[in-house]
Amino acid sequence: MAGIIGYGVYIPKFRIEQKDVAIPWGSWSPGEKSVCGADEDVVTMAAEAASNAMRHAAIDPEQIGAIYFGTASSPYIEQYVSPIIGEILGVRPETTRIDYLGSLNSLGNAVLGCLDAIAAKRIKYGLVLGGEDRATAPGTEGDANFGAGAVAMVIGTTGTIADIDGMDTYATLFMDRWRSTKDSWVSNQADYRFDREYGYQTHVAGACKGLLEKLGKKAQDYTYAVFAQPDERIPSLPAKELGIQKGQLAPGLASVVGDLGSCSAFISLANILDKAKPDETILFASYGSGASNAMSLTVRSQIERKRKNLTPLEKYINRKQNITYISYLRLKEHLKRGPY
């Protein structure tokens, strides 16, 4: 049975109050969000998360059979990020490198690709990682709450800290957010209730119901429920439909680091694993672009022994420096100095 052998996260230290970004444009948003520094991007964040995951897993880079990178914010249209990560880590030239792009469920799909390769016995260990820093413009949808961060997981069948007991997918043609090659930032339908109920809730609940039926379980059987967090209220919608109690839901992170796109559910999972105990169970679901992947996980005893190698999410959350809106505009390159 495949599972997570080690994991790592990365959150930039810069933070801005979401209201400071929203108020100048006649809007409002609660909490804070993380912001990339001038020398940070999706690649550097993912590299840091990958290094943390490899150290936590105690796996030699030469043992990694494939690297799967998922993001909706790749800096490239024609170039993969995974080869850069492979070069940084020092993996073998024979290591497969694949990017999953263009969806807020990219990282969830990357996990599926890794699990398929392990099940086919093509690889023994795979590194799955993602990073997000989605494109916005002042006053556009998402500018106030899109955060930045990265997460990585080493997946295999030996030395696991959490076994993946099963998976299921629920997907339809549903466009809630998109960015075409001609667009400079993310757009959406601007019908938030429609997005919440027919997008997020329908797909997350659908994936979880399919998984629970396969496993013969109920949602109430799980210690934790971890869902993608575009905001902190929305996970309660599928939770209510599934009969999940408030105490089972993972703590909110969207008001701490913002909406982390395809990384959102997985960074929330890392937050749970940071404190999880052996034999506890987790119902997990990613979501994006009309698709949700649900997983059932069981925490194993190895998690306690490996904690000495862990860099927890809390360390990055507590290591913060608040910035002004002007500094934010400069870092996002929305405000540039004129020529001398």
C-alpha positions in Angstrom: 0.0 0.0 0.0 1.4 3.4 -1.0 1.5 6.3 1.3 3.3 9.5 2.3 6.9 8.8 3.5 7.8 12.4 4.2 6.5 15.9 3.4 7.6 19.5 3.5 6.1 23.0 3.2 7.2 26.5 2.5 5.5 29.9 3.1 7.1 33.2 2.4 7.7 35.5 5.4 6.0 38.5 3.9 2.3 39.1 4.9 -0.2 41.7 4.1 -3.7 42.3 5.7 -6.2 41.3 3.0 -8.3 44.3 3.8 -5.4 46.6 2.9 -5.5 45.1 -0.6 -9.3 45.1 -0.9 -10.4 48.5 0.6 -8.7 50.8 -2.0 -10.9 49.1 -4.6 -14.2 49.3 -2.6 -14.1 45.7 -1.3 -13.3 43.8 1.9 -11.5 40.6 2.9 -10.6 39.3 6.4 -7.3 38.0 7.6 -3.8 38.0 6.1 -2.1 36.4 3.1 1.4 35.4 2.3 3.4 37.3 -0.4 6.5 36.3 -2.3 9.6 38.3 -1.8 11.6 39.9 -4.6 13.8 36.8 -4.8 11.0 34.2 -4.5 8.7 32.6 -7.0 6.9 29.3 -7.6 10.2 27.5 -8.4 12.2 28.7 -5.4 9.3 27.9 -3.0 8.8 24.4 -4.4 12.5 23.8 -4.2 12.5 24.7 -0.5 9.5 22.5 0.2 11.1 19.6 -1.7 14.3 19.9 0.3 12.2 19.8 3.5 10.3 16.7 2.3 13.4 14.8 1.3 15.0 15.5 4.7 11.8 14.4 6.5 11.5 11.2 4.4 15.3 10.4 4.8 15.4 9.3 1.2 18.4 9.7 -1.0 17.6 11.8 -4.2 19.0 9.0 -6.4 16.1 6.8 -5.1 13.5 9.1 -6.5 12.0 7.5 -9.7 9.8 10.4 -10.8 9.1 14.0 -10.0 5.5 15.3 -10.4 5.0 19.0 -10.2 1.5 20.6 -10.0 0.5 24.3 -10.3 -1.8 26.8 -11.7 0.9 29.4 -11.6 3.8 28.1 -13.7 6.2 30.8 -14.8 6.5 29.0 -18.1 4.3 28.3 -21.1 6.9 26.2 -22.8 9.2 24.7 -20.2 8.8 22.4 -17.2 9.5 23.3 -13.6 10.2 19.6 -12.5 13.6 19.4 -14.3 14.7 22.4 -12.3 13.7 20.8 -9.1 15.4 17.6 -10.1 18.7 19.5 -10.8 18.5 21.2 -7.5 18.0 18.0 -5.6 20.5 16.0 -7.6 18.3 13.2 -8.9 19.4 10.7 -11.6 19.0 11.6 -15.3 16.7 8.6 -15.6 14.2 10.1 -13.2 10.9 11.0 -14.9 9.9 14.7 -14.7 6.4 15.7 -15.4 4.4 19.0 -14.8 0.7 19.1 -14.3 -0.6 22.5 -15.2 -3.5 24.8 -15.8 -5.9 23.7 -13.0 -6.4 24.3 -9.3 -6.6 20.5 -9.1 -3.1 20.1 -10.7 -1.4 19.0 -7.6 -4.2 16.5 -6.8 -3.8 15.0 -10.3 0.0 14.9 -9.8 -0.6 12.7 -6.8 -2.8 10.4 -8.9 0.0 10.1 -11.5 2.5 9.2 -8.9 0.3 6.5 -7.3 -0.4 5.0 -10.7 3.4 4.8 -11.4 4.0 3.1 -8.0 1.0 0.7 -8.6 2.5 -0.3 -12.0 5.9 -0.9 -10.3 7.5 1.5 -12.6 9.0 3.5 -9.7 9.6 2.8 -6.0 9.5 6.4 -4.8 8.0 9.5 -6.3 8.3 13.2 -5.3 5.0 15.1 -5.7 5.2 18.9 -5.2 3.5 22.1 -6.1 3.8 25.9 -5.6 1.3 28.7 -6.1 1.6 32.5 -6.6 -1.3 33.2 -9.0 -1.4 36.2 -11.3 -3.6 39.1 -10.2 -3.9 42.8 -11.0 -5.0 45.6 -8.6 -8.7 45.4 -7.9 -9.2 42.1 -9.7 -10.8 39.0 -8.3 -8.3 37.2 -6.1 -5.9 40.1 -5.6 -6.9 40.4 -1.9 -6.8 36.7 -1.0 -4.5 34.7 -3.3 -1.6 33.7 -1.2 1.8 32.2 -2.0 3.3 28.9 -0.8 4.5 25.4 -1.7 4.2 21.8 -0.5 6.0 18.6 -1.3 5.5 14.9 -0.5 7.7 11.8 -1.0 5.3 8.9 -1.8 6.2 5.2 -1.7 5.3 1.9 -0.1 7.9 1.5 2.7 8.5 3.7 5.7 5.2 5.5 5.4 4.0 8.0 8.0 0.4 7.9 6.5 -1.0 5.2 4.2 -3.4 6.1 1.4 -6.2 3.5 1.8 -8.1 4.6 -1.3 -8.9 7.4 -3.8 -11.9 8.6 -5.8 -12.5 11.4 -8.3 -15.5 13.4 -9.2 -15.2 15.6 -12.3 -17.4 17.5 -14.7 -17.1 20.4 -17.2 -17.3 23.3 -14.8 -15.6 26.7 -15.3 -15.5 28.8 -12.2 -12.0 30.4 -12.6 -9.7 30.5 -15.6 -6.8 32.4 -17.2 -6.3 32.1 -21.0 -2.9 32.6 -22.7 -4.1 36.1 -23.6 -5.0 37.0 -20.0 -2.6 38.6 -17.6 -4.6 37.5 -14.5 -7.2 35.1 -13.2 -10.9 35.7 -14.2 -14.1 34.1 -12.7 -17.8 33.9 -13.3 -18.5 36.4 -10.5 -21.4 34.3 -9.2 -19.9 33.1 -5.9 -23.0 31.2 -4.7 -23.1 29.2 -8.0 -19.3 28.5 -7.7 -19.7 27.4 -4.1 -22.7 25.2 -4.4 -22.4 23.7 -8.0 -18.6 23.8 -8.1 -16.9 23.3 -4.8 -19.6 21.6 -2.8 -20.9 19.3 -5.5 -17.5 18.0 -6.5 -15.9 17.7 -3.1 -19.0 15.9 -1.7 -19.3 13.8 -4.8 -15.6 12.6 -4.6 -15.9 11.9 -0.9 -19.2 10.0 -1.3 -17.7 7.8 -4.0 -14.7 7.1 -1.9 -16.7 6.3 1.2 -18.9 3.9 -0.8 -15.8 2.1 -2.1 -14.4 1.7 1.3 -17.6 0.9 3.1 -17.1 3.8 5.6 -18.9 6.8 6.9 -17.5 10.4 7.1 -18.0 10.2 10.9 -15.5 7.4 11.1 -12.6 9.8 10.4 -10.6 11.8 13.0 -10.1 14.7 10.5 -11.6 16.0 7.4 -9.2 18.1 5.2 -10.7 20.0 2.2 -9.3 22.7 -0.1 -9.7 26.1 1.4 -10.4 28.9 -1.1 -11.8 30.6 2.1 -12.3 29.3 5.6 -16.1 29.0 5.5 -16.5 26.9 2.3 -15.4 23.5 3.6 -18.4 23.5 5.9 -20.7 23.1 2.9 -19.6 19.6 1.8 -19.0 18.8 5.5 -22.6 19.4 6.3 -23.7 17.3 3.3 -21.5 14.5 4.5 -22.5 14.7 8.1 -19.0 15.8 9.3 -18.9 17.5 12.6 -17.2 20.9 13.1 -14.5 19.3 15.3 -13.4 17.0 12.5 -12.7 19.9 10.1 -9.1 21.0 9.7 -8.3 24.4 11.1 -8.7 27.3 8.8 -5.6 28.6 7.0 -7.1 31.0 4.4 -7.2 33.9 6.8 -3.5 33.2 7.8 -1.8 32.6 4.4 -4.6 33.2 1.9 -6.0 31.0 -0.9 -3.1 28.7 -1.9 -4.7 27.3 -5.0 -3.8 23.7 -5.8 -1.6 23.6 -2.7 -4.4 24.6 -0.4 -5.7 21.2 0.6 -2.2 19.7 0.8 -0.8 22.4 3.0 -3.8 21.9 5.3 -3.0 18.2 5.3 0.6 19.0 6.3 -0.8 21.1 9.2 -2.8 18.1 10.4 0.1 15.6 10.0 2.3 17.9 12.0 0.3 17.0 15.1 -1.4 13.7 14.1 -1.1 10.6 16.2 -0.7 6.9 15.0 -3.9 5.2 13.9 -5.8 8.5 13.4 -7.6 8.8 10.1 -8.0 11.6 7.6 -10.7 12.2 4.9 -9.1 14.4 2.3 -10.3 16.2 -0.8 -8.7 18.6 -3.3 -10.7 20.8 -5.6 -10.3 22.9 -8.7 -11.5 23.5 -12.2 -14.5 21.2 -11.9 -12.7 18.2 -10.3 -12.1 16.8 -6.9 -9.8 14.0 -5.8 -10.7 12.4 -2.5 -8.3 10.3 -0.4 -8.6 8.2 2.8 -5.4 8.2 4.9 -4.4 6.3 8.0 -1.5 7.7 10.2 1.2 5.2 11.0 3.7 4.9 13.9 6.6 6.1 11.8 5.2 9.6 12.0 6.5 9.9 15.6 10.0 8.7 14.8 10.4 11.1 11.8 9.3 14.3 13.6 12.9 15.1 14.5 13.5 15.7 10.8 10.3 17.8 10.2 10.1 21.5 9.6 6.5 22.2 10.6 4.1 24.6 9.0 3.8 26.5 12.2 7.4 27.6 11.9 6.7 29.3 8.6 3.4 30.8 9.8 5.1 32.4 12.9 8.1 33.7 10.9 6.4 36.7 9.3 6.9 40.3 8.4 4.0 42.5 7.6 4.3 44.9 4.6 2.3 47.9 3.4 0.1 48.0 0.3 2.7 50.1 -1.5 5.4 47.5 -0.8 2.9 44.8 -2.0 2.3 46.6 -5.2 6.1 46.8 -5.8 6.7 43.2 -5.0 3.9 42.1 -7.4 5.4 44.5 -10.0 2.1 46.4 -10.2 4.0 49.6 -9.3 7.3 50.3 -11.1 9.8 53.1 -10.9 9.9 55.2 -14.1 13.2 55.5 -16.1 15.9 57.9 -14.8 
